[in-house]
Amino acid sequence: MQHLPAIKKALGISAVYTTAFSYLQKATEEEKGLQVDMLMERADQIIHLFEIKFHNTEFVLSKDYAERLQARIQAFQRLSKTRKQVFLTFITTFGLKPNKYSTSLVNQSLTLDDLFLE
């Protein structure tokens, strides 16, 4: 979470108080487990759920992967019992290729360049 100030700057929320954390819910007989490597909870009642992908070209979000991400967001909301708005935020090497899945599901997308620009 060492890049949190750069991520906040790239998202345009440097002045907003945030807490970054990971989330792990072990599987039970009734429920599949869930692991989220990075979440950022904002003081304005928004949680960013980050999906971080390293790829040698623009990342293309497929229908299948979009469905899995939607299920992941819903599982996090249900298991954490949050009432806050959850934003799906991608961080990718070279960006997220716009298509009907990325534009309908992803709230914000950052590249590594966004994080390391001064």
Backbone as ProteinMPNN parsed JSONL, in Angstrom:
{"seq_chain_A": "MQHLPAIKKALGISAVYTTAFSYLQKATEEEKGLQVDMLMERADQIIHLFEIKFHNTEFVLSKDYAERLQARIQAFQRLSKTRKQVFLTFITTFGLKPNKYSTSLVNQSLTLDDLFLE", "coords_chain_A": {"N_chain_A": [[0.816, -1.178, 0.0], [2.119, 1.061, -0.404], [1.926, 2.87, -2.463], [-0.284, 4.402, -2.125], [-0.669, 7.308, -1.727], [-0.063, 8.217, -4.357], [-2.005, 6.881, -5.838], [-4.35, 7.999, -4.768], [-3.964, 10.65, -5.593], [-4.027, 10.338, -8.406], [-6.66, 9.533, -8.674], [-7.892, 11.83, -7.996], [-8.556, 12.481, -5.399], [-7.014, 13.385, -3.297], [-7.353, 15.007, -1.024], [-9.267, 13.747, 0.461], [-10.051, 11.863, 3.325], [-8.836, 8.615, 3.798], [-8.787, 5.038, 4.243], [-6.816, 2.255, 3.718], [-7.025, -1.203, 2.995], [-6.946, -4.831, 3.084], [-9.105, -7.62, 2.331], [-10.39, -10.555, 3.676], [-12.364, -13.329, 3.64], [-13.015, -16.354, 4.892], [-13.994, -19.454, 3.393], [-17.118, -21.06, 3.999], [-19.437, -23.71, 4.82], [-21.768, -22.783, 3.724], [-21.107, -20.58, 2.174], [-18.979, -19.301, -0.372], [-15.515, -18.45, -0.137], [-13.806, -15.235, 0.009], [-11.363, -13.098, -1.259], [-9.845, -9.992, -1.297], [-7.375, -8.021, -2.519], [-6.819, -5.272, -2.307], [-8.527, -2.597, -0.94], [-10.014, 0.611, -0.658], [-11.281, 2.687, 1.627], [-13.276, 5.492, 1.769], [-13.833, 8.663, 3.398], [-16.133, 9.814, 2.513], [-18.097, 7.897, 2.238], [-17.64, 5.957, 0.256], [-16.279, 3.042, -1.198], [-13.437, 1.898, -2.759], [-12.876, -0.868, -4.701], [-10.183, -2.517, -5.724], [-8.87, -3.761, -8.747], [-6.09, -5.155, -9.956], [-4.003, -5.408, -12.663], [-1.361, -6.743, -14.492], [-0.222, -6.51, -17.652], [0.896, -6.959, -21.029], [-0.226, -5.391, -22.984], [-3.073, -3.233, -23.669], [-5.561, -3.998, -21.305], [-8.179, -6.25, -21.813], [-11.46, -6.498, -20.968], [-13.379, -9.246, -20.621], [-16.628, -10.782, -21.218], [-17.072, -12.957, -19.492], [-15.14, -12.503, -17.468], [-15.999, -10.019, -16.544], [-18.474, -10.742, -15.461], [-17.59, -12.344, -13.348], [-16.257, -10.401, -11.833], [-18.398, -8.724, -11.147], [-19.849, -10.489, -9.55], [-18.013, -10.759, -7.513], [-17.944, -8.175, -6.4], [-20.583, -8.049, -5.448], [-20.481, -10.159, -3.601], [-18.612, -9.134, -1.778], [-20.051, -6.908, -0.808], [-22.212, -8.2, 0.398], [-20.985, -9.973, 2.291], [-19.403, -8.251, 3.849], [-21.295, -6.606, 4.764], [-21.595, -3.962, 4.096], [-22.991, -0.738, 3.542], [-22.137, 1.159, 1.993], [-21.275, 2.829, -1.084], [-19.786, 0.955, -3.662], [-17.017, 1.199, -5.668], [-15.604, -0.096, -8.579], [-12.31, -0.185, -9.36], [-9.779, -0.138, -11.677], [-6.323, -0.853, -11.97], [-3.894, -0.859, -14.296], [-1.228, -1.942, -16.471], [-1.025, -0.813, -19.102], [-3.477, 0.346, -19.492], [-7.083, 0.085, -19.773], [-8.95, -1.444, -22.17], [-11.59, 0.129, -23.765], [-14.809, -1.252, -23.775], [-18.096, -2.769, -24.001], [-18.327, -4.104, -21.596], [-16.357, -3.109, -19.869], [-17.043, -0.389, -19.769], [-19.544, -0.43, -18.575], [-19.162, -1.547, -16.069], [-16.754, -0.793, -14.756], [-15.687, 1.775, -12.668], [-13.51, 3.56, -12.479], [-10.332, 3.848, -14.1], [-6.906, 3.359, -13.945], [-3.523, 3.838, -15.052], [-0.126, 2.621, -14.835], [1.484, 4.763, -15.508], [-0.13, 6.918, -14.732], [0.211, 6.817, -12.017], [2.857, 7.401, -11.54], [3.513, 9.86, -12.553], [4.751, 13.095, -12.131]], "CA_chain_A": [[0.0, 0.0, 0.0], [3.057, 2.182, -0.413], [1.595, 3.807, -3.541], [-1.589, 4.992, -1.837], [-0.753, 8.738, -2.064], [-0.093, 8.377, -5.815], [-3.32, 6.412, -6.291], [-5.321, 9.033, -4.399], [-3.739, 11.803, -6.468], [-4.516, 9.982, -9.741], [-8.122, 9.482, -8.6], [-8.386, 13.172, -7.717], [-9.141, 12.503, -4.051], [-5.911, 13.559, -2.342], [-7.793, 15.675, 0.2], [-10.273, 12.932, 1.145], [-9.49, 10.911, 4.279], [-9.047, 7.235, 3.362], [-8.126, 3.926, 4.905], [-6.613, 1.155, 2.777], [-6.957, -2.497, 3.668], [-7.312, -6.003, 2.298], [-10.278, -8.282, 2.899], [-10.37, -12.01, 3.544], [-13.462, -14.057, 4.275], [-12.809, -17.779, 4.628], [-15.169, -20.185, 2.924], [-17.881, -21.872, 4.947], [-20.278, -24.67, 4.101], [-22.837, -22.056, 3.036], [-20.635, -19.432, 1.387], [-17.618, -19.33, -0.902], [-14.636, -17.444, 0.447], [-13.523, -14.053, -0.804], [-10.144, -12.361, -0.938], [-9.633, -8.77, -2.067], [-6.036, -7.572, -2.146], [-6.768, -3.868, -1.914], [-9.724, -1.767, -0.877], [-9.767, 1.923, -0.07], [-12.518, 3.241, 2.163], [-13.216, 6.95, 1.819], [-14.674, 9.315, 4.406], [-17.396, 10.21, 1.882], [-18.973, 6.729, 2.134], [-17.347, 5.198, -0.963], [-15.191, 2.075, -1.097], [-12.845, 1.461, -4.026], [-12.394, -2.232, -4.777], [-9.187, -2.439, -6.788], [-8.463, -4.909, -9.55], [-4.774, -4.753, -10.457], [-3.607, -6.344, -13.711], [-0.14, -6.464, -15.245], [-0.419, -7.102, -18.975], [1.805, -6.273, -21.959], [-1.021, -4.517, -23.855], [-4.294, -2.819, -22.984], [-6.297, -5.134, -20.758], [-9.528, -6.363, -22.375], [-12.392, -7.113, -20.026], [-14.303, -10.14, -21.324], [-17.934, -10.965, -20.591], [-16.901, -13.896, -18.387], [-14.398, -11.849, -16.386], [-16.889, -8.979, -16.013], [-19.458, -11.418, -14.61], [-16.892, -12.742, -12.116], [-16.015, -9.185, -11.051], [-19.69, -8.304, -10.593], [-20.137, -11.418, -8.453], [-17.053, -10.437, -6.446], [-18.445, -6.951, -5.76], [-21.789, -8.416, -4.705], [-20.061, -10.97, -2.453], [-18.014, -8.228, -0.794], [-21.128, -6.129, -0.189], [-23.01, -9.087, 1.25], [-20.191, -10.501, 3.401], [-18.939, -7.163, 4.719], [-22.515, -5.908, 5.207], [-21.445, -2.524, 3.871], [-24.054, 0.004, 2.869], [-21.439, 2.189, 1.225], [-21.18, 2.6, -2.518], [-18.54, 0.287, -4.023], [-16.51, 1.509, -7.003], [-14.577, -0.98, -9.118], [-11.231, 0.638, -9.896], [-8.713, -0.933, -12.276], [-4.972, -0.34, -12.191], [-3.294, -1.731, -15.3], [0.039, -1.479, -17.024], [-1.223, 0.032, -20.282], [-4.85, 0.811, -19.601], [-8.206, -0.823, -19.948], [-9.565, -1.195, -23.477], [-13.029, 0.366, -23.61], [-15.801, -2.089, -24.444], [-19.366, -2.674, -23.276], [-18.178, -4.649, -20.246], [-15.569, -2.188, -19.039], [-17.741, 0.887, -19.569], [-20.709, -0.596, -17.705], [-18.814, -2.085, -14.753], [-15.588, -0.162, -14.132], [-15.909, 3.185, -12.343], [-12.312, 4.325, -12.815], [-9.211, 3.045, -14.559], [-5.617, 4.043, -13.877], [-2.364, 3.113, -15.569], [1.078, 2.861, -14.039], [1.923, 6.136, -15.799], [-0.923, 7.824, -13.894], [0.701, 6.761, -10.643], [4.238, 7.839, -11.396], [3.711, 11.193, -13.11], [4.956, 14.123, -11.093]], "C_chain_A": [[0.87, 1.255, 0.0], [2.72, 3.224, -1.466], [0.261, 4.516, -3.306], [-1.66, 6.493, -2.12], [-0.82, 8.99, -3.576], [-1.439, 7.936, -6.385], [-4.383, 7.46, -5.982], [-5.19, 10.26, -5.293], [-4.303, 11.525, -7.861], [-6.044, 9.911, -9.78], [-8.738, 10.849, -8.336], [-9.011, 13.31, -6.337], [-8.066, 12.682, -2.975], [-6.367, 14.126, -1.007], [-8.806, 14.861, 1.009], [-9.578, 11.95, 2.083], [-9.838, 9.499, 3.82], [-8.322, 6.262, 4.287], [-8.016, 2.808, 3.882], [-6.466, -0.15, 3.556], [-7.213, -3.615, 2.665], [-8.475, -6.687, 3.014], [-10.173, -9.774, 2.64], [-11.529, -12.597, 4.329], [-13.268, -15.52, 3.911], [-14.124, -18.431, 4.216], [-15.815, -20.946, 4.077], [-18.675, -22.889, 4.135], [-21.344, -23.967, 3.273], [-22.332, -21.04, 2.017], [-19.213, -19.664, 0.887], [-16.805, -18.241, -0.217], [-14.419, -16.288, -0.512], [-12.238, -13.411, -0.319], [-10.042, -11.169, -1.878], [-8.308, -8.194, -1.592], [-5.988, -6.12, -1.695], [-8.132, -3.205, -2.039], [-9.316, -0.439, -0.28], [-11.117, 2.505, 0.337], [-12.349, 4.736, 2.347], [-14.173, 7.497, 2.868], [-16.028, 9.725, 3.835], [-18.281, 9.012, 1.512], [-18.837, 5.955, 0.823], [-16.202, 4.248, -0.658], [-14.733, 1.74, -2.508], [-12.387, 0.019, -3.855], [-11.464, -2.266, -5.979], [-8.969, -3.79, -7.441], [-7.176, -4.472, -10.238], [-4.284, -5.821, -11.421], [-2.34, -5.862, -14.408], [-0.228, -7.243, -16.542], [0.438, -6.315, -19.955], [1.093, -5.421, -23.005], [-2.203, -4.005, -23.032], [-5.037, -4.062, -22.499], [-7.718, -5.11, -21.317], [-10.399, -7.125, -21.382], [-13.411, -7.934, -20.81], [-15.631, -10.234, -20.569], [-17.807, -11.856, -19.358], [-16.208, -13.24, -17.196], [-15.242, -10.75, -15.74], [-17.937, -9.596, -15.083], [-18.83, -11.857, -13.291], [-16.619, -11.535, -11.224], [-17.302, -8.68, -10.405], [-20.066, -9.192, -9.41], [-19.233, -11.137, -7.254], [-17.503, -9.191, -5.671], [-19.663, -7.281, -4.896], [-21.447, -9.249, -3.471], [-19.441, -10.089, -1.377], [-19.097, -7.434, -0.065], [-21.934, -6.98, 0.793], [-22.222, -9.53, 2.488], [-19.744, -9.417, 4.374], [-20.106, -6.381, 5.324], [-22.406, -4.388, 5.046], [-22.68, -1.955, 3.195], [-23.449, 1.115, 2.013], [-21.426, 1.814, -0.251], [-19.816, 1.988, -2.823], [-18.203, 0.617, -5.468], [-15.478, 0.459, -7.386], [-13.544, -0.111, -9.817], [-10.117, -0.27, -10.395], [-7.404, -0.159, -12.25], [-4.308, -1.339, -13.123], [-2.011, -1.118, -15.834], [-0.184, -0.463, -18.135], [-2.669, 0.463, -20.493], [-5.843, -0.306, -19.83], [-8.874, -0.473, -21.27], [-11.074, -1.0, -23.291], [-13.852, -0.639, -24.421], [-17.062, -2.073, -23.583], [-19.264, -3.206, -21.852], [-17.416, -3.682, -19.346], [-16.332, -0.891, -18.77], [-18.955, 0.751, -18.648], [-20.34, -0.992, -16.276], [-17.736, -1.295, -14.019], [-15.861, 1.324, -13.909], [-14.727, 4.053, -12.727], [-11.206, 3.363, -13.211], [-7.952, 3.9, -14.544], [-4.558, 3.175, -14.529], [-1.185, 3.37, -14.64], [1.61, 4.261, -14.277], [1.159, 7.153, -14.954], [-0.358, 7.907, -12.478], [2.08, 7.372, -10.468], [4.544, 9.157, -12.079], [3.854, 12.19, -11.974], [4.192, 15.364, -11.425]], "O_chain_A": [[0.425, 2.348, 0.351], [3.185, 4.359, -1.372], [-0.26, 5.164, -4.214], [-2.644, 6.932, -2.716], [-1.55, 9.873, -4.025], [-1.952, 8.556, -7.317], [-5.218, 7.773, -6.83], [-6.194, 10.843, -5.703], [-4.98, 12.377, -8.437], [-6.65, 10.2, -10.811], [-9.953, 11.018, -8.437], [-9.886, 14.148, -6.125], [-8.211, 12.175, -1.863], [-5.824, 13.762, 0.036], [-9.161, 15.247, 2.122], [-8.624, 11.28, 1.686], [-10.989, 9.212, 3.493], [-7.386, 6.62, 5.003], [-9.006, 2.447, 3.247], [-5.864, -0.189, 4.629], [-7.643, -3.368, 1.539], [-8.786, -6.367, 4.162], [-9.901, -10.202, 1.518], [-11.653, -12.384, 5.535], [-13.351, -15.883, 2.737], [-15.207, -18.017, 4.63], [-15.142, -21.409, 4.999], [-18.589, -22.918, 2.907], [-21.778, -24.484, 2.244], [-23.059, -20.681, 1.091], [-18.354, -20.157, 1.619], [-17.351, -17.231, 0.226], [-14.793, -16.349, -1.684], [-12.045, -13.204, 0.88], [-10.141, -11.313, -3.097], [-8.134, -7.912, -0.406], [-5.212, -5.769, -0.807], [-8.785, -3.247, -3.081], [-8.379, -0.37, 0.515], [-11.976, 2.777, -0.502], [-11.408, 5.195, 2.994], [-15.188, 6.879, 3.186], [-16.971, 9.96, 4.591], [-19.104, 9.093, 0.6], [-19.804, 5.367, 0.34], [-15.264, 4.605, 0.055], [-15.536, 1.345, -3.353], [-11.597, -0.28, -2.96], [-11.897, -2.07, -7.115], [-8.894, -4.822, -6.773], [-7.179, -3.519, -11.017], [-4.161, -6.991, -11.057], [-2.26, -4.718, -14.856], [-0.3, -8.472, -16.543], [0.685, -5.128, -19.742], [1.751, -4.789, -23.831], [-2.318, -4.306, -21.844], [-5.123, -5.059, -23.216], [-8.38, -4.073, -21.296], [-10.096, -8.26, -21.012], [-14.209, -7.385, -21.57], [-15.732, -9.811, -19.417], [-18.367, -11.551, -18.305], [-16.636, -13.402, -16.054], [-15.202, -10.573, -14.522], [-18.248, -9.029, -14.035], [-19.46, -11.757, -12.238], [-16.733, -11.626, -10.002], [-17.296, -8.259, -9.248], [-20.545, -8.702, -8.388], [-19.661, -11.268, -6.107], [-17.448, -9.161, -4.442], [-19.757, -6.841, -3.75], [-22.051, -9.068, -2.414], [-19.714, -10.275, -0.191], [-19.058, -7.306, 1.158], [-22.289, -6.526, 1.881], [-22.735, -9.469, 3.605], [-19.711, -9.64, 5.585], [-19.933, -5.603, 6.262], [-23.047, -3.63, 5.774], [-23.325, -2.617, 2.381], [-24.164, 1.902, 1.394], [-21.549, 0.645, -0.616], [-18.8, 2.448, -2.302], [-18.989, 0.354, -6.378], [-14.576, 0.158, -6.604], [-13.868, 0.614, -10.757], [-9.573, -1.073, -9.637], [-7.384, 1.049, -12.481], [-4.172, -2.516, -12.791], [-1.752, 0.073, -15.663], [0.398, 0.622, -18.116], [-3.028, 0.902, -21.585], [-5.488, -1.464, -20.048], [-9.312, 0.66, -21.469], [-11.752, -1.86, -22.728], [-13.608, -0.84, -25.611], [-17.084, -1.423, -22.538], [-20.04, -2.799, -20.988], [-17.795, -3.468, -18.195], [-16.272, -0.355, -17.664], [-19.351, 1.725, -18.007], [-21.138, -0.789, -15.361], [-17.797, -1.145, -12.799], [-16.22, 2.044, -14.841], [-14.906, 5.157, -13.241], [-11.141, 2.229, -12.737], [-7.936, 5.016, -15.061], [-4.667, 1.949, -14.56], [-1.247, 4.234, -13.766], [2.132, 4.89, -13.356], [1.737, 8.144, -14.507], [-0.443, 8.948, -11.826], [2.434, 7.811, -9.374], [5.709, 9.543, -12.181], [3.141, 12.114, -10.973], [4.239, 16.338, -10.673]]}, "name": "protein", "num_of_chains": 1, "seq": "MQHLPAIKKALGISAVYTTAFSYLQKATEEEKGLQVDMLMERADQIIHLFEIKFHNTEFVLSKDYAERLQARIQAFQRLSKTRKQVFLTFITTFGLKPNKYSTSLVNQSLTLDDLFLE"}
